[in-house]
Amino acid sequence: MRNILSLFTLLFLTVAGWSQQIQIIPQPVSIQVGKGSFRISKKTVIAAKDEADRKTAQLFNAYLKQVYGLELDIDHQEGKNYIRLSTKKFIKAPDKDAYSLTVTADGISIDGDTYAGTFYGIQTLIQLLPVHAGVPLTIPFVTIEDYPQFSYRGMHLDVSRHFFPVPFIKKYIDYLVLHKLNFFHWHLTDDQGWRIEIKKYPRLTEAGGVRNGTIIGRYPGTGNDNLRYGGFYTQEEIKEIVHYATDRHITVVPEIEMPGHASAAIAAYPRLSCFPDEETIIPSHPSEASKNSTGKKVQETWGVFEDVFCAGKDSTFFFLQDVLDEVIALFPSSYVHIGGDESPKANWKRCPNCQARIKQEGLKDEHELQSYFIQRIEKHLNAKGKIAIGWDEILEGGLAPNAWVMSWRGEAGGIEAAKQKHNVIMTPGSHVYFDHSQTRNEDSVVIGGYTPIEKVYSYQPIPKELDSVHSKYIMGAQANLWTEYIKNWSKVEYMIFPRMSALSEVLWSPGSKKNWKDFERRLTQQFKRYDLWRVNYSKAYYDVDISLLPTPNNYGIQLKAASKRKDGSIQIQRKNLKPTRYYKPIILTKSETISVSYNKGNQTITKSKFILNFNKTTGKKAIISTAPNERYPGQPGA
């Protein structure tokens, strides 16, 4: 009897151990863990019969070779010791990109309802692989049934403020793939640069693709670097990236901004402005080159600018239609994003052509003129078989008949559009703007805002204000990465990771599967995958919170340190002293610099430095006669 119990205990511990090892993000719909494991070796064969599945097999093989140094044979047939990919052909109209993944002693089977489903099964298999190179590729016996919650699962990238070359765009797409995201929203034009070649209008990239300088530091800046900055994608490069994305079941949605955020286009072709002869105003720290020149210029600072496309000239629309025709030819996506956000009306109000248009079309005001603008462009796109997407400002003055709304100023625009039975993509700044800081101890320049991973994970794309009839118009959500303060690849990675992992679970996994504590457990394993991928991810998850509190006798102040994490220790270092482990609040009586770090074993995960400046009132009892604004309460105590 004792031997039977011992065997049962051993089996239980083995299964429990495998369960701990299965730490997949996003969480699948269903996981059943068996007893035993299968090992991928040089003799393992990837079996895939048709061309699309073979392409998926080749991509998986490339991942194995890059990360683990292992390359497998790909064959049409399977024996034992196989990884079999199979997409069902008898499902004529599958509702979701579902797949099943089964691991047995003979091998691994991935069966997709669609080719995309099979491909997502491979992404799950990747997360069953070890998080360290140079170890056996052992996979537990497991049965997984899975499918996405939302059909639109996206990430955005702004390449106008700062330009990123083709190899990094491919890497960015790879990151989406590894998180089962399926839409890449590519923000190609804005006030600070036009980044896509348009052959009919070469000055868009020759003049509109280059600015004379960029402000230094956070807006309004401390000066201008006076460095010419530019870059654009040729049409051949666009085709290359679109093909790369398509092979990985990513839809690329191009964005051509209008009617606002048009400074770069107007710098190239001033006739697009209401006032072609008026000089561009650069509101803060213009470059020396701009000071010494006149006319229209590409903007060198961030913000919203009054020089927008003229809605009163038919030539403006002919120009934009020509541009969109070349864009449409490059992107097989059903969707074209046309912006529509942050378009000031001041120029339209004083423009004779725009005022004549308002009168001619029987419009009420400039808001209805914007609606006219968007609807006219939408008709052109619809005639070409495309669907227009716009930011939620396109609701103002009346929504274009077939447009999708991308709701960024909170959820109100998305809710209103859904009630009008328009499809909606949620992207509220409160939860999914990845240009916001992940940490309160940020030491690099960011645009502002604080959006930690916990907040991203808490997001629910379907607002509670919508009933079951209107909630079906919420197609999904995406996170946005605006790049005013993001100049290089490493900073992009630092801003999107680990928040992209939280986003992926918000959009893929059923709401019933969302559990922050369980996600945290899997996230620590995901960090190891980031290390395996050599990703520069933020360690804000391990931040130490510092509080400065009054002492009971009002002599000096108490420094209190705390962390939500319990798998390491907090270390304090004061000037001329060795680092010591933090156990209780420290009493401070004079100005000094203190370093606080979170350590796991001998490794420092995060480290922050605080400069504490004492004055005559520090630590003393004080009375505040006027209560502070509730948004800025400060630390406890007056």
Solvent accessible surface area in square Angstrom, and as a share of the most:
residue,aa,sasa,rsa
1,M,168,0.75
2,R,201,0.73
3,N,125,0.64
4,I,116,0.59
5,L,96,0.48
6,S,64,0.42
7,L,103,0.51
8,F,132,0.55
9,T,67,0.39
10,L,109,0.54
11,L,65,0.32
12,F,126,0.52
13,L,106,0.53
14,T,54,0.32
15,V,36,0.20
16,A,36,0.28
17,G,35,0.34
18,W,36,0.13
19,S,42,0.27
20,Q,103,0.46
21,Q,90,0.40
22,I,10,0.05
23,Q,21,0.09
24,I,1,0.00
25,I,0,0.00
26,P,0,0.00
27,Q,28,0.13
28,P,1,0.01
29,V,31,0.18
30,S,40,0.26
31,I,54,0.27
32,Q,123,0.55
33,V,41,0.24
34,G,26,0.25
35,K,126,0.53
36,G,27,0.26
37,S,46,0.30
38,F,12,0.05
39,R,144,0.52
40,I,4,0.02
41,S,38,0.25
42,K,168,0.71
43,K,170,0.72
44,T,0,0.00
45,V,40,0.23
46,I,0,0.00
47,A,4,0.03
48,A,0,0.00
49,K,144,0.61
50,D,36,0.19
51,E,139,0.62
52,A,37,0.29
53,D,3,0.02
54,R,60,0.22
55,K,78,0.33
56,T,6,0.03
57,A,0,0.00
58,Q,98,0.43
59,L,41,0.20
60,F,2,0.01
61,N,14,0.07
62,A,57,0.44
63,Y,31,0.12
64,L,0,0.00
65,K,114,0.48
66,Q,157,0.70
67,V,23,0.13
68,Y,32,0.12
69,G,65,0.62
70,L,21,0.11
71,E,105,0.47
72,L,7,0.03
73,D,101,0.52
74,I,42,0.21
75,D,65,0.33
76,H,86,0.38
77,Q,123,0.55
78,E,77,0.34
79,G,53,0.51
80,K,161,0.68
81,N,44,0.23
82,Y,27,0.10
83,I,0,0.00
84,R,58,0.21
85,L,4,0.02
86,S,39,0.25
87,T,7,0.04
88,K,73,0.31
89,K,127,0.54
90,F,156,0.65
91,I,51,0.26
92,K,195,0.83
93,A,91,0.71
94,P,45,0.28
95,D,133,0.69
96,K,75,0.32
97,D,39,0.20
98,A,20,0.16
99,Y,5,0.02
100,S,20,0.13
101,L,0,0.00
102,T,46,0.27
103,V,4,0.02
104,T,60,0.35
105,A,76,0.59
106,D,59,0.30
107,G,1,0.01
108,I,0,0.00
109,S,15,0.09
110,I,0,0.00
111,D,32,0.17
112,G,0,0.00
113,D,30,0.15
114,T,28,0.16
115,Y,77,0.29
116,A,16,0.12
117,G,0,0.00
118,T,0,0.00
119,F,4,0.02
120,Y,5,0.02
121,G,0,0.00
122,I,2,0.01
123,Q,7,0.03
124,T,0,0.00
125,L,0,0.00
126,I,8,0.04
127,Q,5,0.02
128,L,11,0.05
129,L,6,0.03
130,P,26,0.16
131,V,13,0.07
132,H,105,0.47
133,A,56,0.43
134,G,82,0.79
135,V,64,0.37
136,P,72,0.45
137,L,10,0.05
138,T,35,0.21
139,I,0,0.00
140,P,2,0.01
141,F,43,0.18
142,V,3,0.02
143,T,47,0.27
144,I,0,0.00
145,E,87,0.39
146,D,2,0.01
147,Y,80,0.30
148,P,6,0.04
149,Q,64,0.28
150,F,13,0.05
151,S,74,0.48
152,Y,4,0.01
153,R,1,0.01
154,G,0,0.00
155,M,0,0.00
156,H,0,0.00
157,L,0,0.00
158,D,0,0.00
159,V,0,0.00
160,S,0,0.00
161,R,12,0.04
162,H,4,0.02
163,F,41,0.17
164,F,1,0.00
165,P,52,0.32
166,V,20,0.11
167,P,83,0.52
168,F,0,0.00
169,I,0,0.00
170,K,46,0.20
171,K,75,0.32
172,Y,0,0.00
173,I,0,0.00
174,D,46,0.24
175,Y,12,0.05
176,L,0,0.00
177,V,13,0.08
178,L,21,0.11
179,H,1,0.00
180,K,0,0.00
181,L,2,0.01
182,N,17,0.09
183,F,20,0.08
184,F,0,0.00
185,H,0,0.00
186,W,0,0.00
187,H,0,0.00
188,L,0,0.00
189,T,2,0.01
190,D,3,0.02
191,D,1,0.01
192,Q,0,0.00
193,G,0,0.00
194,W,4,0.01
195,R,0,0.00
196,I,0,0.00
197,E,41,0.18
198,I,1,0.01
199,K,130,0.55
200,K,124,0.53
201,Y,22,0.08
202,P,67,0.42
203,R,112,0.41
204,L,0,0.00
205,T,9,0.05
206,E,113,0.50
207,A,25,0.20
208,G,0,0.00
209,G,1,0.01
210,V,38,0.22
211,R,1,0.00
212,N,34,0.18
213,G,0,0.00
214,T,8,0.05
215,I,9,0.04
216,I,81,0.41
217,G,34,0.32
218,R,121,0.44
219,Y,99,0.38
220,P,76,0.48
221,G,12,0.11
222,T,117,0.68
223,G,16,0.16
224,N,18,0.09
225,D,50,0.26
226,N,74,0.38
227,L,118,0.59
228,R,169,0.62
229,Y,58,0.22
230,G,33,0.32
231,G,22,0.21
232,F,79,0.33
233,Y,1,0.00
234,T,49,0.28
235,Q,19,0.08
236,E,114,0.51
237,E,56,0.25
238,I,0,0.00
239,K,96,0.41
240,E,81,0.36
241,I,0,0.00
242,V,11,0.07
243,H,118,0.53
244,Y,40,0.15
245,A,0,0.00
246,T,76,0.44
247,D,30,0.15
248,R,34,0.13
249,H,57,0.26
250,I,6,0.03
251,T,42,0.25
252,V,5,0.03
253,V,0,0.00
254,P,0,0.00
255,E,0,0.00
256,I,0,0.00
257,E,3,0.01
258,M,0,0.00
259,P,0,0.00
260,G,0,0.00
261,H,11,0.05
262,A,3,0.02
263,S,5,0.03
264,A,0,0.00
265,A,2,0.01
266,I,2,0.01
267,A,12,0.09
268,A,3,0.02
269,Y,33,0.13
270,P,52,0.33
271,R,106,0.39
272,L,1,0.00
273,S,0,0.00
274,C,9,0.05
275,F,36,0.15
276,P,51,0.32
277,D,143,0.74
278,E,71,0.32
279,E,85,0.38
280,T,19,0.11
281,I,139,0.70
282,I,19,0.10
283,P,72,0.45
284,S,14,0.09
285,H,73,0.32
286,P,41,0.26
287,S,1,0.00
288,E,90,0.40
289,A,52,0.40
290,S,5,0.03
291,K,120,0.51
292,N,126,0.65
293,S,45,0.29
294,T,116,0.68
295,G,29,0.28
296,K,26,0.11
297,K,16,0.07
298,V,9,0.05
299,Q,3,0.01
300,E,0,0.00
301,T,0,0.00
302,W,15,0.05
303,G,34,0.33
304,V,73,0.42
305,F,22,0.09
306,E,98,0.44
307,D,26,0.13
308,V,0,0.00
309,F,1,0.00
310,C,0,0.00
311,A,0,0.00
312,G,16,0.15
313,K,41,0.17
314,D,63,0.33
315,S,49,0.32
316,T,0,0.00
317,F,0,0.00
318,F,115,0.48
319,F,2,0.01
320,L,0,0.00
321,Q,36,0.16
322,D,35,0.18
323,V,0,0.00
324,L,0,0.00
325,D,51,0.27
326,E,35,0.16
327,V,0,0.00
328,I,27,0.14
329,A,86,0.67
330,L,10,0.05
331,F,3,0.01
332,P,98,0.62
333,S,10,0.07
334,S,55,0.36
335,Y,35,0.13
336,V,1,0.00
337,H,0,0.00
338,I,1,0.00
339,G,0,0.00
340,G,0,0.00
341,D,9,0.05
342,E,61,0.28
343,S,10,0.07
344,P,30,0.19
345,K,29,0.12
346,A,41,0.32
347,N,7,0.04
348,W,0,0.00
349,K,126,0.54
350,R,126,0.46
351,C,0,0.00
352,P,99,0.62
353,N,64,0.33
354,C,0,0.00
355,Q,66,0.29
356,A,56,0.44
357,R,16,0.06
358,I,17,0.09
359,K,175,0.74
360,Q,132,0.59
361,E,73,0.33
362,G,67,0.65
363,L,38,0.19
364,K,160,0.68
365,D,47,0.24
366,E,21,0.09
367,H,82,0.37
368,E,44,0.20
369,L,0,0.00
370,Q,2,0.01
371,S,5,0.03
372,Y,38,0.15
373,F,0,0.00
374,I,2,0.01
375,Q,52,0.23
376,R,53,0.19
377,I,0,0.00
378,E,1,0.00
379,K,137,0.58
380,H,34,0.15
381,L,0,0.00
382,N,47,0.24
383,A,88,0.68
384,K,99,0.42
385,G,61,0.59
386,K,20,0.09
387,I,52,0.26
388,A,1,0.00
389,I,1,0.00
390,G,0,0.00
391,W,2,0.01
392,D,2,0.01
393,E,12,0.05
394,I,2,0.01
395,L,32,0.16
396,E,57,0.25
397,G,37,0.35
398,G,33,0.32
399,L,21,0.11
400,A,1,0.01
401,P,82,0.52
402,N,85,0.44
403,A,1,0.01
404,W,24,0.08
405,V,0,0.00
406,M,0,0.00
407,S,0,0.00
408,W,52,0.18
409,R,119,0.43
410,G,28,0.27
411,E,47,0.21
412,A,74,0.57
413,G,12,0.11
414,G,0,0.00
415,I,24,0.12
416,E,80,0.36
417,A,0,0.00
418,A,0,0.00
419,K,102,0.43
420,Q,83,0.37
421,K,123,0.52
422,H,24,0.11
423,N,39,0.20
424,V,0,0.00
425,I,0,0.00
426,M,0,0.00
427,T,0,0.00
428,P,1,0.01
429,G,16,0.15
430,S,54,0.35
431,H,42,0.19
432,V,1,0.00
433,Y,19,0.07
434,F,0,0.00
435,D,7,0.04
436,H,34,0.15
437,S,8,0.05
438,Q,9,0.04
439,T,13,0.07
440,R,181,0.66
441,N,48,0.25
442,E,40,0.18
443,D,140,0.73
444,S,41,0.27
445,V,61,0.35
446,V,10,0.06
447,I,76,0.39
448,G,25,0.24
449,G,48,0.47
450,Y,79,0.30
451,T,1,0.01
452,P,23,0.14
453,I,7,0.03
454,E,47,0.21
455,K,75,0.32
456,V,0,0.00
457,Y,8,0.03
458,S,65,0.42
459,Y,8,0.03
460,Q,101,0.45
461,P,4,0.02
462,I,70,0.35
463,P,7,0.04
464,K,192,0.82
465,E,99,0.44
466,L,16,0.08
467,D,78,0.40
468,S,97,0.62
469,V,81,0.47
470,H,40,0.18
471,S,20,0.13
472,K,128,0.54
473,Y,37,0.14
474,I,8,0.04
475,M,41,0.18
476,G,0,0.00
477,A,0,0.00
478,Q,0,0.00
479,A,0,0.00
480,N,0,0.00
481,L,0,0.00
482,W,31,0.11
483,T,0,0.00
484,E,15,0.07
485,Y,30,0.11
486,I,4,0.02
487,K,131,0.56
488,N,79,0.40
489,W,93,0.33
490,S,54,0.35
491,K,30,0.13
492,V,0,0.00
493,E,11,0.05
494,Y,49,0.19
495,M,2,0.01
496,I,0,0.00
497,F,0,0.00
498,P,1,0.01
499,R,0,0.00
500,M,0,0.00
501,S,0,0.00
502,A,0,0.00
503,L,0,0.00
504,S,0,0.00
505,E,0,0.00
506,V,2,0.01
507,L,0,0.00
508,W,1,0.00
509,S,0,0.00
510,P,29,0.18
511,G,36,0.35
512,S,109,0.70
513,K,74,0.31
514,K,36,0.15
515,N,80,0.41
516,W,66,0.23
517,K,161,0.68
518,D,38,0.20
519,F,0,0.00
520,E,32,0.14
521,R,86,0.31
522,R,1,0.00
523,L,0,0.00
524,T,43,0.25
525,Q,29,0.13
526,Q,0,0.00
527,F,10,0.04
528,K,88,0.37
529,R,6,0.02
530,Y,0,0.00
531,D,84,0.44
532,L,32,0.16
533,W,35,0.12
534,R,218,0.80
535,V,11,0.06
536,N,64,0.33
537,Y,16,0.06
538,S,1,0.01
539,K,69,0.29
540,A,17,0.13
541,Y,18,0.07
542,Y,10,0.04
543,D,31,0.16
544,V,10,0.06
545,D,72,0.38
546,I,29,0.15
547,S,34,0.22
548,L,55,0.28
549,L,38,0.19
550,P,61,0.38
551,T,9,0.05
552,P,131,0.83
553,N,112,0.58
554,N,46,0.24
555,Y,138,0.53
556,G,6,0.06
557,I,21,0.11
558,Q,36,0.16
559,L,0,0.00
560,K,92,0.39
561,A,6,0.05
562,A,50,0.39
563,S,15,0.10
564,K,132,0.56
565,R,25,0.09
566,K,174,0.74
567,D,75,0.39
568,G,23,0.22
569,S,18,0.11
570,I,21,0.10
571,Q,39,0.17
572,I,6,0.03
573,Q,68,0.30
574,R,67,0.24
575,K,147,0.62
576,N,140,0.72
577,L,108,0.54
578,K,172,0.73
579,P,75,0.47
580,T,84,0.49
581,R,127,0.46
582,Y,30,0.12
583,Y,168,0.64
584,K,150,0.63
585,P,52,0.32
586,I,32,0.16
587,I,87,0.44
588,L,0,0.00
589,T,68,0.40
590,K,136,0.58
591,S,56,0.36
592,E,27,0.12
593,T,49,0.28
594,I,0,0.00
595,S,15,0.09
596,V,3,0.02
597,S,10,0.06
598,Y,2,0.01
599,N,24,0.12
600,K,63,0.27
601,G,75,0.72
602,N,164,0.84
603,Q,117,0.52
604,T,67,0.39
605,I,29,0.15
606,T,22,0.13
607,K,126,0.53
608,S,25,0.16
609,K,141,0.60
610,F,47,0.19
611,I,121,0.61
612,L,19,0.10
613,N,117,0.60
614,F,47,0.20
615,N,101,0.52
616,K,190,0.80
617,T,100,0.58
618,T,29,0.17
619,G,13,0.12
620,K,116,0.49
621,K,163,0.69
622,A,56,0.44
623,I,159,0.81
624,I,96,0.49
625,S,115,0.74
626,T,106,0.62
627,A,85,0.66
628,P,74,0.47
629,N,91,0.47
630,E,159,0.71
631,R,182,0.67
632,Y,147,0.56
633,P,95,0.60
634,G,64,0.62
635,Q,86,0.38
636,P,86,0.54
637,G,56,0.54
638,A,83,0.64
